[in-house]
Amino acid sequence: MAEEFGDFADDTKRHARKVQSRSIALSARIEAYLKVLARKLIKDMIEEIKAHGPNFKIEKADEPWDEEKLLRLISLYGLRQANDSGKEFSPDKWEIQPSFVSDYLESKRILIQRIREGFEKDFRESVARAMSEWSKESPQLTMGAVSQRLRTWLTVSTMDDAPTRLQPLGSKFTVGGLGSRARTIARTEINGARNVARMEAGRLTGNTHKIWLAYTDGKSGDRHHEALNKQVRGLGELFENPITGARLMYPGDQNARSKFGVAGEIIRCRCSVRPISQRQAQRLMNR
Protein backbone atom coordinates (compact mmCIF):
# COMPACT_ATOMS: atom_id res chain seq x y z
CA MET A 1 0.00 0.00 0.00
CA ALA A 2 2.79 2.43 0.89
CA GLU A 3 4.50 1.84 -2.46
CA GLU A 4 1.27 2.27 -4.41
CA PHE A 5 0.29 5.58 -2.88
CA GLY A 6 3.73 6.93 -2.04
CA ASP A 7 4.58 8.68 1.20
CA PHE A 8 1.83 11.24 1.80
CA ALA A 9 3.80 12.88 4.62
CA ASP A 10 6.81 13.42 2.35
CA ASP A 11 4.53 14.72 -0.40
CA THR A 12 3.09 17.33 1.95
CA LYS A 13 6.50 18.39 3.23
CA ARG A 14 7.93 18.71 -0.27
CA HIS A 15 4.94 20.80 -1.30
CA ALA A 16 5.35 23.09 1.73
CA ARG A 17 9.08 23.57 1.06
CA LYS A 18 8.45 24.55 -2.56
CA VAL A 19 5.68 26.95 -1.60
CA GLN A 20 8.00 28.56 0.93
CA SER A 21 11.00 28.88 -1.40
CA ARG A 22 8.98 30.05 -4.41
CA SER A 23 7.07 32.68 -2.45
CA ILE A 24 10.21 34.53 -1.32
CA ALA A 25 10.80 36.42 -4.56
CA LEU A 26 7.10 37.15 -5.00
CA SER A 27 6.72 38.48 -1.46
CA ALA A 28 9.57 40.96 -1.99
CA ARG A 29 7.87 42.31 -5.13
CA ILE A 30 4.48 42.54 -3.39
CA GLU A 31 6.02 44.30 -0.39
CA ALA A 32 7.52 46.96 -2.66
CA TYR A 33 4.13 47.46 -4.31
CA LEU A 34 2.32 47.72 -0.96
CA LYS A 35 4.78 50.34 0.22
CA VAL A 36 3.99 52.44 -2.83
CA LEU A 37 0.26 52.12 -2.14
CA ALA A 38 0.76 52.96 1.53
CA ARG A 39 2.70 56.11 0.66
CA LYS A 40 -0.10 57.12 -1.71
CA LEU A 41 -2.69 56.61 1.04
CA ILE A 42 -0.62 58.69 3.45
CA LYS A 43 -0.27 61.47 0.85
CA ASP A 44 -4.01 61.47 0.15
CA MET A 45 -4.84 61.41 3.85
CA ILE A 46 -2.56 64.36 4.58
CA GLU A 47 -4.24 66.35 1.81
CA GLU A 48 -7.65 65.53 3.32
CA ILE A 49 -6.51 66.61 6.77
CA LYS A 50 -5.10 69.89 5.52
CA ALA A 51 -8.25 70.58 3.53
CA HIS A 52 -10.79 69.80 6.26
CA GLY A 53 -8.99 70.26 9.56
CA PRO A 54 -8.44 67.86 12.48
CA ASN A 55 -12.11 66.98 13.00
CA PHE A 56 -12.87 65.75 9.49
CA LYS A 57 -14.66 62.44 9.05
CA ILE A 58 -12.52 59.62 7.67
CA GLU A 59 -14.42 58.00 4.84
CA LYS A 60 -13.62 55.37 2.25
CA ALA A 61 -11.67 56.78 -0.68
CA ASP A 62 -13.67 57.09 -3.88
CA GLU A 63 -10.73 57.03 -6.29
CA PRO A 64 -9.86 53.46 -7.34
CA TRP A 65 -6.23 52.33 -7.47
CA ASP A 66 -4.51 51.22 -10.63
CA GLU A 67 -4.49 47.51 -9.88
CA GLU A 68 -3.07 46.23 -13.18
CA LYS A 69 0.53 46.17 -11.93
CA LEU A 70 -0.25 43.95 -8.96
CA LEU A 71 -2.52 41.79 -11.12
CA ARG A 72 0.30 41.22 -13.63
CA LEU A 73 2.79 40.52 -10.85
CA ILE A 74 0.71 37.91 -9.03
CA SER A 75 -0.52 36.32 -12.26
CA LEU A 76 3.02 36.02 -13.64
CA TYR A 77 4.31 34.22 -10.56
CA GLY A 78 1.13 32.20 -10.09
CA LEU A 79 1.00 30.88 -13.65
CA ARG A 80 4.70 30.09 -13.53
CA GLN A 81 4.22 28.02 -10.39
CA ALA A 82 1.09 26.40 -11.80
CA ASN A 83 3.06 25.36 -14.86
CA ASP A 84 5.90 23.94 -12.77
CA SER A 85 3.49 22.08 -10.50
CA GLY A 86 1.61 20.56 -13.42
CA LYS A 87 4.86 19.37 -14.99
CA GLU A 88 5.97 17.84 -11.70
CA PHE A 89 2.84 15.73 -11.62
CA SER A 90 2.38 15.13 -15.35
CA PRO A 91 5.65 15.89 -17.20
CA ASP A 92 4.52 14.34 -20.50
CA LYS A 93 0.94 15.57 -20.76
CA TRP A 94 0.76 18.83 -18.85
CA GLU A 95 0.37 22.02 -20.84
CA ILE A 96 -1.44 25.12 -19.63
CA GLN A 97 -4.58 25.60 -21.70
CA PRO A 98 -5.98 29.04 -22.70
CA SER A 99 -9.14 28.32 -20.69
CA PHE A 100 -7.02 27.66 -17.60
CA VAL A 101 -5.20 30.98 -18.05
CA SER A 102 -8.48 32.84 -18.60
CA ASP A 103 -10.09 31.38 -15.47
CA TYR A 104 -6.95 31.99 -13.46
CA LEU A 105 -6.70 35.66 -14.47
CA GLU A 106 -10.35 36.23 -13.62
CA SER A 107 -9.87 34.74 -10.17
CA LYS A 108 -6.83 37.00 -9.66
CA ARG A 109 -8.87 40.08 -10.54
CA ILE A 110 -11.26 39.16 -7.75
CA LEU A 111 -8.31 38.57 -5.43
CA ILE A 112 -6.73 41.96 -6.20
CA GLN A 113 -10.01 43.66 -5.40
CA ARG A 114 -10.12 41.89 -2.03
CA ILE A 115 -6.51 42.85 -1.31
CA ARG A 116 -7.21 46.49 -2.15
CA GLU A 117 -10.38 46.63 -0.07
CA GLY A 118 -8.71 45.00 2.92
CA PHE A 119 -5.62 47.20 2.65
CA GLU A 120 -7.62 50.40 2.47
CA LYS A 121 -10.01 49.31 5.23
CA ASP A 122 -7.11 48.58 7.60
CA PHE A 123 -5.49 51.90 6.76
CA ARG A 124 -8.60 53.97 7.35
CA GLU A 125 -9.41 52.19 10.60
CA SER A 126 -5.86 52.66 11.89
CA VAL A 127 -5.82 56.39 11.11
CA ALA A 128 -9.31 56.91 12.53
CA ARG A 129 -8.28 55.23 15.78
CA ALA A 130 -5.11 57.32 16.01
CA MET A 131 -6.89 60.61 15.23
CA SER A 132 -9.38 59.87 17.99
CA GLU A 133 -6.55 59.41 20.49
CA TRP A 134 -4.52 62.36 19.25
CA SER A 135 -7.51 64.70 19.53
CA LYS A 136 -7.24 64.33 23.33
CA GLU A 137 -3.72 65.74 23.43
CA SER A 138 -3.09 69.21 24.84
CA PRO A 139 -2.09 71.43 23.25
CA GLN A 140 -3.95 70.35 20.15
CA LEU A 141 -1.76 68.90 17.42
CA THR A 142 -1.07 71.03 14.39
CA MET A 143 -1.80 69.62 10.95
CA GLY A 144 1.92 69.57 10.28
CA ALA A 145 2.53 67.40 13.34
CA VAL A 146 -0.22 64.98 12.32
CA SER A 147 1.24 64.75 8.81
CA GLN A 148 4.70 64.07 10.18
CA ARG A 149 3.42 61.27 12.40
CA LEU A 150 1.67 59.60 9.48
CA ARG A 151 4.80 59.78 7.32
CA THR A 152 6.97 58.41 10.13
CA TRP A 153 4.58 55.49 10.60
CA LEU A 154 5.74 53.90 7.33
CA THR A 155 9.41 54.06 8.34
CA VAL A 156 9.12 52.36 11.75
CA SER A 157 10.38 48.76 11.81
CA THR A 158 7.81 47.51 14.32
CA MET A 159 5.60 48.98 17.02
CA ASP A 160 8.18 47.86 19.55
CA ASP A 161 10.53 50.41 18.00
CA ALA A 162 7.91 53.14 17.60
CA PRO A 163 7.69 56.24 19.79
CA THR A 164 4.70 56.33 22.13
CA ARG A 165 2.88 58.95 20.04
CA LEU A 166 2.65 56.49 17.12
CA GLN A 167 1.27 53.57 19.15
CA PRO A 168 -2.41 54.34 18.36
CA LEU A 169 -1.69 53.73 14.66
CA GLY A 170 -0.96 50.04 15.24
CA SER A 171 1.55 47.82 13.47
CA LYS A 172 -0.07 46.96 10.12
CA PHE A 173 1.63 49.76 8.17
CA THR A 174 5.05 49.63 9.76
CA VAL A 175 7.89 48.14 7.70
CA GLY A 176 7.40 44.83 9.49
CA GLY A 177 3.63 44.93 9.08
CA LEU A 178 3.77 45.53 5.33
CA GLY A 179 6.39 42.81 4.95
CA SER A 180 4.23 40.33 6.86
CA ARG A 181 1.20 41.14 4.70
CA ALA A 182 3.25 40.67 1.53
CA ARG A 183 4.60 37.30 2.68
CA THR A 184 1.10 36.14 3.56
CA ILE A 185 -0.26 37.09 0.13
CA ALA A 186 2.69 35.45 -1.64
CA ARG A 187 2.53 32.16 0.28
CA THR A 188 -1.23 31.96 -0.11
CA GLU A 189 -1.06 32.61 -3.85
CA ILE A 190 1.77 30.18 -4.57
CA ASN A 191 0.03 27.45 -2.58
CA GLY A 192 -3.26 27.97 -4.40
CA ALA A 193 -1.57 28.07 -7.82
CA ARG A 194 0.29 24.83 -7.19
CA ASN A 195 -2.84 23.08 -5.99
CA VAL A 196 -5.11 24.14 -8.82
CA ALA A 197 -2.47 22.99 -11.32
CA ARG A 198 -2.27 19.61 -9.59
CA MET A 199 -6.01 19.26 -10.09
CA GLU A 200 -5.77 20.06 -13.79
CA ALA A 201 -2.77 17.78 -14.28
CA GLY A 202 -4.73 15.01 -12.58
CA ARG A 203 -7.51 15.32 -15.14
CA LEU A 204 -5.02 15.13 -18.01
CA THR A 205 -3.56 11.90 -16.65
CA GLY A 206 -6.98 10.26 -16.32
CA ASN A 207 -7.33 10.47 -12.55
CA THR A 208 -10.88 10.68 -11.25
CA HIS A 209 -10.40 11.52 -7.58
CA LYS A 210 -8.30 13.65 -5.26
CA ILE A 211 -7.05 13.47 -1.68
CA TRP A 212 -6.54 16.37 0.74
CA LEU A 213 -3.13 16.27 2.43
CA ALA A 214 -3.17 18.52 5.48
CA TYR A 215 -0.07 20.14 6.90
CA THR A 216 -0.81 18.87 10.38
CA ASP A 217 1.42 20.95 12.64
CA GLY A 218 -1.43 22.07 14.90
CA LYS A 219 -1.40 25.64 13.55
CA SER A 220 -4.52 25.68 11.39
CA GLY A 221 -6.44 27.22 14.29
CA ASP A 222 -10.22 27.42 14.30
CA ARG A 223 -10.49 26.35 10.67
CA HIS A 224 -9.24 22.84 11.63
CA HIS A 225 -7.73 21.73 8.35
CA GLU A 226 -6.32 18.70 10.13
CA ALA A 227 -9.89 17.33 10.02
CA LEU A 228 -9.62 17.22 6.21
CA ASN A 229 -6.43 15.16 6.16
CA LYS A 230 -6.68 12.23 3.69
CA GLN A 231 -10.31 13.00 2.83
CA VAL A 232 -11.07 11.62 -0.65
CA ARG A 233 -13.43 13.23 -3.16
CA GLY A 234 -14.11 13.09 -6.90
CA LEU A 235 -12.16 15.70 -8.88
CA GLY A 236 -15.31 17.76 -9.41
CA GLU A 237 -16.57 17.44 -5.83
CA LEU A 238 -16.00 19.72 -2.87
CA PHE A 239 -14.08 18.71 0.22
CA GLU A 240 -16.13 19.33 3.37
CA ASN A 241 -14.67 19.97 6.79
CA PRO A 242 -16.58 17.82 9.34
CA ILE A 243 -15.82 20.27 12.14
CA THR A 244 -16.46 23.68 10.58
CA GLY A 245 -18.64 22.80 7.58
CA ALA A 246 -16.29 24.68 5.21
CA ARG A 247 -16.38 23.47 1.61
CA LEU A 248 -13.46 23.83 -0.79
CA MET A 249 -12.49 22.38 -4.15
CA TYR A 250 -8.81 22.31 -3.09
CA PRO A 251 -6.54 23.98 -0.50
CA GLY A 252 -6.36 27.64 -1.41
CA ASP A 253 -9.70 27.65 -3.26
CA GLN A 254 -10.73 31.30 -3.63
CA ASN A 255 -14.36 30.25 -4.01
CA ALA A 256 -14.32 28.52 -0.63
CA ARG A 257 -17.60 28.46 1.29
CA SER A 258 -16.77 29.05 4.92
CA LYS A 259 -17.98 30.86 8.01
CA PHE A 260 -14.48 32.35 8.19
CA GLY A 261 -14.84 33.92 4.75
CA VAL A 262 -12.54 33.10 1.84
CA ALA A 263 -9.54 34.91 3.33
CA GLY A 264 -9.92 33.25 6.73
CA GLU A 265 -10.10 29.83 5.09
CA ILE A 266 -7.11 30.05 2.74
CA ILE A 267 -4.61 32.53 4.21
CA ARG A 268 -1.38 30.79 5.24
CA CYS A 269 -2.84 27.40 4.38
CA ARG A 270 -0.02 24.92 3.65
CA CYS A 271 -2.16 21.92 2.76
CA SER A 272 -1.92 20.28 -0.65
CA VAL A 273 -4.15 18.22 -2.94
CA ARG A 274 -3.11 15.12 -4.86
CA PRO A 275 -5.03 13.55 -7.75
CA ILE A 276 -5.54 9.79 -7.50
CA SER A 277 -7.13 7.09 -9.62
CA GLN A 278 -10.57 5.58 -9.00
CA ARG A 279 -8.93 2.35 -7.85
CA GLN A 280 -6.73 4.21 -5.36
CA ALA A 281 -9.75 6.19 -4.12
CA GLN A 282 -11.79 3.04 -3.52
CA ARG A 283 -9.00 1.39 -1.61
CA LEU A 284 -8.42 4.48 0.53
CA MET A 285 -12.11 4.92 1.31
CA ASN A 286 -12.41 1.24 2.28
CA ARG A 287 -9.52 1.32 4.73
N, C-alpha and C positions, 0 to 999 in steps of 0.2 A: 504493500500500500504506500509506504513512504517513497519508494522509487517511482511509482506511477504518478503521484501527485507532486513530488518534489518537496522540499522543506519550506513550508509556509512561513515559518518564523524567519528564515534567511531571506525569503522573497520580500517580506515586509521591511526588514532591516536594510536590504539593498535599495529598495524604493525610497525609504526615508533618507538614506545617505545621498542619493542622487538629487532628491528634492532640495536638500540642504545645500549641496554644492552648487547646483544650477540656479539657485535663487540669489546667490551672493551678488553676482553682477547686476541682475535685474533690480535688486533692492537698492543698490547704490544709485542707479539711474532714476528710480522712483523717488528716492530721498531728495535728489537734486531738484526734481520737478516740484515736489511738495514745498520745498523751501522757496521756490519762485512764487508759487501760489500764496504761501503764507505772507511773503513780503508784499504781494499785491493787496491782500486783505488788510494788512496793517496800514498800507498807504491809503486805501479807500476809507478805512475807519478813521484815520487821522483827519482826512478831509471832511468827513461827516461831523466829527467833533468840533473842528474849527468853524464849520458852517452853522452849527446848531447850538453850540455851547455844551456845558457839562451835563445838563439834564435831559439831553435828547433821548428819544426812545430807540433802542437798538432793534432794528427789524431785519428780516431776511433781505439780502441783496437781490435786486431785480435783474442786474446785468449778468447774463450767463458767461461762464468761462469758455475759452477756446479749449475744447477737450480732445481735439484731434491728435495732438502730440502724445498725450498719455495713452490714447487708444492705440496709436501706431506702435508705441513702445511695448505695451503689454501684449499686443497681438503678435508682434515680431518674436518676442521671447516665448510666448505660449505656443505658437504654431511650430517653432523650432523644437521645443521640448516634446510636443505632440508627435512630431515626425520621428524624433529619436526613439520615443517610447514605442511607437508602432513598429519600428524596425527591430527593436529589441525583441518584441514578441513574435513578429511575423516578418523576418528579414526578406523573404522571397516574394511575398504577396502584398505587403503594405505599401500603399501610395496614397497620399492625401488627395481626396477628391474635392472638386470645386464646391459641391454641396456641403462638405464638412467645413471648408473654409468660410463659406457664406454663413452657416449656422454659428460657427465659432465667433466670427466678427460681430454678429448681431448680439450674441450673449455678452460680448465684451463692451458693447455700447451701453447695455443695461448696467453692467458692472461699473463703468466709469461714471455714470449718472449717480449710482449709489455712493461711490467714493466721494464725488463732489459734494453731494448733499450732506453726507456725514461729516466731511471736513469742515464745511461752512457752518453746520449746526454746532459742532464742537467749538469752533472759533467764536461764534456769536455768544454762546452760553458762557464761555470763559471770560470774555470781555465784559459782558453784562454783570457777571458776578463780581469782577474786580471793580468796575465803576461804582457798584453799589457800596462796596467797602471803602473805596477811596473818597466817596462823597462825605464820609463821616470825619475825614481828617480836618484838622484846624491848624493853620489857616487852610482855606480851600485851595486845592491844587489848581495851578494855571493850566491852560491848554497845552502849553509847551512842555510842562512837566509830565502830563498824561501821555503826550506823544512820545516823549523820550522813554518812558517806561515800556510802552508797547514795542518800540523798536528794540530795546534792550532784551525784551522777552525772548526774541528769536536767537539771541547770541548766547544765552545761558546754557551751560551743559546739561544740568539737571536742576530740579527744585532744591536739592540739597546744597547746591552752589549758589542759589539765588539770594539776593538781598531780601530782607523781610518785606519790603514794600511791594515786591513782585509775587509774593506767595499767593494772593487771591487769584492770580491768573491761572494757576495750576500748571501741570507739567506737559500737557499734550503738545504744546508748540515750542518747547525748548528744543535744543539740538538733539538731545537724547529721545525726546518724545516723537519728533518727526522721524528719526531714524528707526525707532521701534515700529511706527506705523508703516513705514516703507518695507521693512523686513516682513511684517505680517502680510501685507498685500502680496509681496513677491512669493513667499512660501505658499500662500493659499492658491495663488494663480498657477504656479508650477505644478503643485500637487493635482489640481483639478485638470490641467492640460494633460498630464501624464495619464491620469485615470480615464479620461474620455477617449484618448487614443487607444488605450488598452481595450476598451469596449469595442471600438471600431475594428481594430486588428483582429479581435476575437471573431467577429462576424465574417471577416474575409477568410479566416482559416476554418470556417465551418463549425465553430463552437456554438452551442445553443444556450449555455447557462453561464453564470458568473458566481464568484464567491467573494464575500467581503472579508478582507484581512485587516483586522484592527491593530493599531499600534498600541498595545495594551501596557502602558507604563503608569496607569492610574491617574493620568493628567487630563482626561477628556471632560472632567467636571460633571456638571448637571446633565449634559447631553448624553453621557453614558454610551459612547461608541463601543466600549468593550462588549456591550450586550449584542452587538451586531457581528462579532467575530465568528467567521466561518459560516455565516448565514448564506444559503444558496438560493438563487432566484434565476428565472429565465432572463435572457439578455434584455428583453423588452419590459420586464417587470420591475417594480419598485422594491427596494429593501425597506423593511419596516422595523423600527426599533421597538422591542417589546416593553421597554420601560417608559419611554417618552412618547411613543406614537409617531415619531418623526418618520417621514418617508422620503427616500432619496434613490435616484437611479444609480448613483455611484458616489464615492467619497469626493466631496468638492462640488457636488451638483448645485448649480446656481438657481435651479428651479425647485430646490428642496422645500418640502412642506413640513413646517416645524413650529412649535410654540415659541421657539427661540428666535424665529425669523431666519432668513437665509444666512445672514452674516453670522449670527450666533451658532448656526449649525456647521458652517464650513470653515470659519476662521481658525487657522493653526491646526486644522485636521491633518494628521499624518497617516491616515489609513490608506489602503490601496485596494483595488479591485483586480481580480484575475479571471479571465474567461476560461471556462472548462467545457468539456464535451458532455453530451447527454448521459453517456455511460458513467463518467466521473461524477456527475451530479447525482445520479441515482444511488451510486454506491455511498457517496457522502451523506445523503439524506437518510439512508437506511442504517447508518452506523449507530 
